[in-house]
């Protein structure tokens, strides 16, 4: 591996790098620094937390000649990321005496205009505000030698593509262009083909980013139980700072409200918040005055908070790249992090896509939920006692039971029964009925057998890979020439059902259904 002494850096830049504690370049820095220093256009595929800001920032700072006016512009999707990038570049350029300015909406533009008039060497900003300055002619571009698109895929998702094109059309033709993005969808490739010249593509794999620092596990749950599952997970984990990801803005708001009602300190972060509200929430989070940030993917872009101990995927991302990007927000700077994902039966196909992308099978963690269930059951009983209505049949039954058993044993038995019922609650869509399986097991019929070289060991392996089911949860297996039967524990049956129906066996499509308890079948 190279170190920073191996690159053609000035003493001023090398000194700043060392003072910031950079000892060895990260994978993206090792791959990108030299070609960027040589002046090549770059497409860099890398997530937040990989060190990409320094990867493009160090060469830009080296190239600044202080000829007058901005020499580099960097476009980011959010105000937070613009501020973060500007702060890091200011630190890297402190011995060279450069001025770095962040421009973004949500604050009076005249402060930025005044700073630009005084003289700025590097401008970092959001497309809307950058375009505003260009229209006002308060931002000169004639000396710009480098343009950077940071988090390009998110700028695309946020609808900035037209603004970006308008900005690039006003830049000098002879310039270096750098594009960094967590994913490279077709519109990004089209954009790069239009504005980048013979770009070199550099990619940092997931293994380079998080494999050694982030523990990744998932919890099985049902859609109707997701919030209770989340609360049990929170109770069982020591979470200093956690980011909880939801699919939608509405989901973030509803989840935040539910968490507050349970007594947890959390705030939402999504696109409907004003810049002032966003800043307030982020300051609370950075100061650990709240433990949880409930965020959507787009709103969380550019957030770089040290010591985030947990990332929780309340809604599993359908795109594996988003999963990689989310979990990259923990396990930073050598610290250990934990990524937890809630998975419903219908989420199994997304989990399989993620596992295929990261080349790692996530382990399913059991829930320790008895004490939480007991607490809720007791509250429910107490509420019923307060609002108790006269019911003659219930009163007669209770008197008969009290005559037969002592009160202590009776209450304990009723609570244990309630807990068991709570734990075994399965949505009606996964009530497979009587399938002929052993007690507590669901028996499935499969329309393939020895004709596709299926045998018990192979089926056990498929159940483990496709549904995260271990051999202890699998019962009897009967494999015939063209069909098979197998039993799995009722707790995992819905997950097996959805996983195999979506993914097949050994890559082959299959038909799976609950078995019918016929005496004639073996």
Secondary structure, DSSP 8 states (H G I E B T S, - for coil): ---GGGS---HHHHHHHHHTT--S--HHHHHHHHHHHTT--EEEE--TTSSHHHHHHHHHHHH----SS-SEEEEESSHHHHHHHHHHHHHHTTTTT--EEEE-SSS-HHHHHHHHHH--SEEEEEHHHHHHHHHHT-S--TT--EEEE-SHHHHHHTT-HHHHHHHHHTS-SS-EEEEEES---HHHHHHHHHH-SS-EEEE--HHHHTTTTEEEEEEE--GGGHHHHHHHHHHHS--SSEEEE-SSHHHHHHHHHHHHHTT--EEEE-TTS-HHHHHHHHHHHHTTSSSEEEE-HHHHTT---TT--EEEESS--SSHHHHHHHHTTSSGGG--EEEEEEE-GGGHHHHHHHHHHHT---EE-----HHHHHHHHHHHHHHHHHT----HHHHHHHHHHHHHS-HHHHHHHHHHHHHHHHHT---GGG-----S--TTEEEEEES-SGGGT--HHHHHHHHHHHH---GGGEEEEEE-SS-EEEEEEHHHHHHHHHHHHHH-BTTB---EEE----TT--
